Amino acid sequence: MSDFTIYASGDVYASVCTSLLINEATRCLNASTGSQWQKSSSNFRTGELNPHVCDESAEHQHYLFRRKDVKTIFDVSYEPVS
């Protein structure tokens, strides 16, 4: 098993399986995609924690990343309408 594998990458989110420390995994993801990423504060949409242990290797973690330069509806503050 590789030390670092991108198993999903989209316009906003990417997920990796890695045995690397989070800072090294972030550098690898940035270099591999040409984008700037940060560990997401959200859990995986499956409900799994971010990070969580890989099912295939206890030495690996699955991380969910979010692109730094993309805003989503969750980043916007809304004022209540009266």
C-alpha positions, 0 to 999 in steps of 0.5 A, spaced: 500 500 500 502 506 498 504 512 503 499 517 499 493 515 495 488 520 492 482 516 492 477 522 490 478 529 487 473 534 485 472 542 484 471 543 492 473 537 496 478 531 495 480 525 500 486 521 501 488 515 504 495 516 507 500 514 513 503 521 512 502 526 517 497 531 515 502 537 513 506 532 509 499 529 506 497 536 505 503 538 501 503 532 497 496 533 495 497 540 493 503 538 489 499 533 485 493 537 484 496 544 483 491 547 488 491 549 495 488 544 500 486 544 507 484 539 512 476 540 512 473 541 518 467 537 516 466 529 517 465 525 510 458 525 508 458 518 510 458 520 517 465 517 518 470 522 522 475 526 519 480 523 519 478 516 520 482 509 520 483 506 513 479 499 513 485 496 509 491 498 513 491 500 521 497 505 519 493 509 514 488 515 515 483 517 511 482 525 510 477 529 507 480 536 504 477 542 502 480 547 497 482 554 500 480 558 494 473 556 493 467 558 497 461 554 499 454 556 502 457 554 508 462 560 508 457 565 507 453 569 513 446 570 512 442 576 515 435 574 517 429 576 513 424 580 517 
